[in-house]
Structure formats: structure tokens, C-alpha cells
Amino acid sequence: MIRIMIAEDQRLLLGALASLLDLEEDMEVVGKARNGEEAIALVKEHNPDICIMDIEMPIMSGLDVAEQIMDHPCKVIILTTFARAGYFERARKANVNGYLLKDSPSEDLASSIRTIMDGRRIYAPELVDIAYGEENPLTDREKQVIELIADGKNTKEIADELYITTGTVRNYISVILDKLDVSNRIEAISRFKEKGWFK
């Protein structure tokens, strides 16, 4: 019997997924979490074989959970609506075994679980195209700057935090806008988020 834990913040979907998988003769849903924190607690409590997780959940995202339970023997499947390069890159680094999209046919989920239990990995085809088509163009320092901008920090606060001059911060911002092909900070944050590049 394949023991499964599901983490999904939309109750209706959580219930539907659990019912669907419980219908499979070789599967049993042993835990249901509505946020990342509950997911980690349930993994420790039930030791499931497979964890199916959404990405965008309260408290901790599915990717945060995947990174925290990397040493646990349970296999992780990300099930999300977001086909974003940054999310996929992070998921691969967290060693997830599957990354599937919610608009896949429901029968694909059960067969994907069995394939993953056999030791293979499954990634939605759309993701592979995205992942190899576009890398994050920013350097580590530029990523630090855009993350501080997203936190609401102004040029002086960023300069103080990174121990650089305000002129240098302005140069970084100019390069960031150029690389992301946007005209202001708001658009830059929006583009960076849309690609799933925020950690």
C-alpha cells in the first residue's frame, strides 16, 4: 500500500484529491495538511511514502517544505497551477521526484505516483521547455537588490544593508530594469515574481 500525505490550502481540492486517491486499490491517504507547517508535522507523524504538495500555501510554501524534508525518505510531488522556471529550478534543487500541473488529467496523478514509487522522476512537459528556455539573468548581488526592493526598502536603506553607496544601488537597479526589460521597480518585482525567481 502506498501511503500518501497531501498538502493543499484549498479545502475543496484537498478533499477531492484525497477521495480520488483513496479509490485506488494500492493507495491510502494518511494525512491532509492545509499549510506547509502542518505538512512537515504530518510527514514526521505518519512517515508517508509520497507527499503531494501545492506550492503557494500559508506559513510555508510547498517548496520550503520540500527543502526541509530532503533528508526524509518520502518522495515529493509538487502539484501546482504554476509552470514557472524559478519554481521548477528550486524544486529540482530540492530533489523533488515529480512536478505536475493541476490541469493534468486526474488519472495521470495515480499513474505518476506509481512511476515515482518505482524510482523514476516525472516533470510536466511544459516545465522542461520553460526551464531550459530561460535562466534567471540576474547576478547574486542583483537578486539581493531586487529582493530588498520587494521588501519595500528605498535606495538608502538598500545601500546601508549591503554596505554599498546609493550610487552603486542606483546602478544595480538600472542594470536590473535593463535585464528584465521593464521600465520601473514595480514592473521589475512583478516580472521577477511572475517567473517564480523569488526565493
C-alpha positions as CSV (number, residue, x, y, z in Angstrom):
1,M,0.0,0.0,0.0
2,I,1.4,3.4,-1.0
3,R,0.9,5.8,1.9
4,I,0.2,9.4,0.8
5,M,0.1,12.8,2.6
6,I,-1.5,15.7,0.7
7,A,-0.8,19.4,1.4
8,E,-3.2,21.9,-0.3
9,D,-4.7,25.1,1.1
10,Q,-7.9,24.9,-1.0
11,R,-10.2,22.7,1.1
12,L,-12.3,21.5,-1.8
13,L,-9.3,20.4,-3.8
14,L,-7.7,18.8,-0.8
15,G,-10.9,16.7,-0.2
16,A,-11.2,15.9,-3.9
17,L,-7.6,14.7,-4.3
18,A,-7.8,12.6,-1.1
19,S,-11.1,10.9,-2.3
20,L,-9.7,10.3,-5.7
21,L,-6.5,8.6,-4.5
22,D,-8.4,6.6,-1.8
23,L,-10.3,5.0,-4.6
24,E,-7.1,3.4,-5.9
25,E,-6.6,-0.1,-4.5
26,D,-2.9,0.3,-3.8
27,M,-3.1,3.8,-2.2
28,E,-4.1,5.2,1.1
29,V,-4.2,8.9,2.1
30,V,-2.8,9.0,5.7
31,G,-2.7,12.8,6.2
32,K,-4.1,16.1,4.9
33,A,-2.4,19.4,5.5
34,R,-3.7,22.9,4.7
35,N,-0.3,24.7,5.1
36,G,3.4,24.0,5.0
37,E,3.8,23.8,8.8
38,E,1.1,21.1,9.1
39,A,2.7,19.2,6.2
40,I,6.0,18.9,8.0
41,A,4.3,17.8,11.2
42,L,2.3,15.1,9.3
43,V,5.4,13.8,7.5
44,K,7.1,13.3,10.9
45,E,3.9,11.7,12.4
46,H,2.9,9.4,9.6
47,N,6.1,8.7,7.6
48,P,4.3,8.6,4.2
49,D,5.8,7.1,1.1
50,I,4.7,10.1,-1.0
51,C,4.0,13.8,-0.2
52,I,1.8,15.7,-2.7
53,M,2.2,19.4,-2.2
54,D,0.9,22.7,-3.7
55,I,3.5,25.5,-3.9
56,E,1.6,28.6,-2.7
57,M,0.3,27.7,0.8
58,P,0.1,29.8,4.0
59,I,3.0,29.8,6.5
60,M,5.4,27.8,4.3
61,S,5.3,27.1,0.6
62,G,5.5,23.6,-0.8
63,L,9.0,24.3,-1.9
64,D,10.0,25.4,1.6
65,V,8.6,22.1,2.9
66,A,10.4,20.1,0.1
67,E,13.7,21.8,1.1
68,Q,13.2,21.0,4.8
69,I,12.3,17.3,4.3
70,M,15.1,16.5,1.8
71,D,16.6,14.0,4.3
72,H,13.3,12.2,4.8
73,P,12.8,9.1,2.7
74,C,9.4,10.2,1.5
75,K,9.2,11.1,-2.2
76,V,7.8,14.6,-3.0
77,I,5.4,15.6,-5.8
78,I,4.7,19.2,-6.4
79,L,1.2,19.7,-7.8
80,T,0.6,23.3,-8.8
81,T,-1.0,25.6,-11.3
82,F,2.3,27.5,-11.7
83,A,4.5,26.5,-14.6
84,R,7.3,28.9,-13.6
85,A,11.0,28.5,-14.4
86,G,12.2,29.7,-10.9
87,Y,9.8,27.3,-9.1
88,F,10.9,24.4,-11.2
89,E,14.6,25.2,-10.7
90,R,14.1,25.4,-6.9
91,A,12.1,22.1,-7.0
92,R,14.8,20.3,-8.8
93,K,17.4,21.6,-6.3
94,A,15.2,20.3,-3.5
95,N,15.3,16.9,-5.2
96,V,11.6,16.6,-5.8
97,N,10.5,13.5,-7.6
98,G,7.7,15.0,-9.6
99,Y,6.4,18.4,-10.7
100,L,2.9,18.1,-12.1
101,L,0.3,20.8,-13.2
102,K,-3.2,20.8,-11.8
103,D,-4.8,20.9,-15.2
104,S,-3.4,17.4,-16.0
105,P,-6.0,14.6,-16.3
106,S,-6.8,13.1,-12.9
107,E,-5.9,9.6,-13.9
108,D,-2.3,10.8,-14.6
109,L,-1.8,11.5,-10.9
110,A,-2.2,7.9,-9.8
111,S,0.0,6.6,-12.6
112,S,2.6,9.2,-11.9
113,I,2.6,8.2,-8.2
114,R,3.3,4.5,-9.2
115,T,6.0,5.5,-11.6
116,I,7.7,7.7,-8.9
117,M,7.5,4.8,-6.4
118,D,9.3,2.7,-9.0
119,G,12.2,5.2,-8.7
120,R,11.6,7.5,-11.7
121,R,11.0,11.2,-11.8
122,I,8.1,12.9,-13.6
123,Y,8.1,16.5,-14.7
124,A,5.2,18.2,-16.7
125,P,6.5,18.6,-20.3
126,E,5.7,22.3,-20.2
127,L,8.2,22.8,-17.4
128,V,11.0,21.2,-19.2
129,D,10.6,23.7,-22.1
130,I,10.4,26.6,-19.7
131,A,13.3,25.5,-17.5
132,Y,15.7,25.1,-20.4
133,G,14.4,28.2,-22.3
134,E,15.0,30.8,-19.6
135,E,17.6,31.3,-16.9
136,N,17.4,34.0,-14.2
137,P,19.6,36.7,-15.8
138,L,20.5,38.5,-12.5
139,T,23.7,38.0,-10.6
140,D,23.6,37.1,-6.9
141,R,24.1,40.7,-5.9
142,E,21.3,41.9,-8.3
143,K,19.0,39.3,-6.8
144,Q,19.8,40.7,-3.3
145,V,18.9,44.2,-4.5
146,I,15.6,43.2,-6.1
147,E,14.6,41.2,-3.0
148,L,15.2,44.3,-0.8
149,I,13.2,46.4,-3.3
150,A,10.4,43.9,-3.0
151,D,10.6,44.2,0.8
152,G,9.8,47.9,0.4
153,K,13.3,49.2,1.1
154,N,14.4,52.5,-0.5
155,T,17.7,53.2,-2.2
156,K,19.4,54.4,1.0
157,E,18.2,51.5,3.1
158,I,19.4,49.1,0.5
159,A,22.8,50.8,0.4
160,D,23.1,50.6,4.2
161,E,22.1,47.0,4.3
162,L,24.5,45.9,1.6
163,Y,27.3,48.3,2.7
164,I,27.5,50.0,-0.7
165,T,26.9,53.6,-1.8
166,T,23.5,54.9,-3.0
167,G,25.1,55.5,-6.4
168,T,26.0,51.8,-6.7
169,V,22.5,50.8,-5.7
170,R,21.1,53.0,-8.5
171,N,23.5,51.4,-10.9
172,Y,22.3,47.9,-9.9
173,I,18.7,49.0,-10.3
174,S,19.3,50.4,-13.7
175,V,21.0,47.1,-14.8
176,I,18.1,45.0,-13.2
177,L,15.5,47.0,-15.2
178,D,17.5,46.6,-18.3
179,K,18.0,42.8,-17.9
180,L,14.3,42.3,-17.0
181,D,13.2,44.5,-19.9
182,V,11.0,46.7,-17.7
183,S,10.8,50.4,-17.0
184,N,10.4,50.7,-13.2
185,R,10.8,48.9,-9.9
186,I,7.2,47.8,-9.7
187,E,7.3,46.1,-13.1
188,A,10.7,44.6,-12.1
189,I,9.2,43.0,-9.0
190,S,6.2,41.8,-10.9
191,R,8.3,40.2,-13.7
192,F,10.6,38.6,-11.2
193,K,7.6,37.2,-9.3
194,E,5.8,36.0,-12.4
195,K,8.9,34.0,-13.4
196,G,9.0,32.4,-9.9
197,W,12.5,33.7,-9.2
198,F,11.9,35.0,-5.7
199,K,13.3,32.6,-3.1
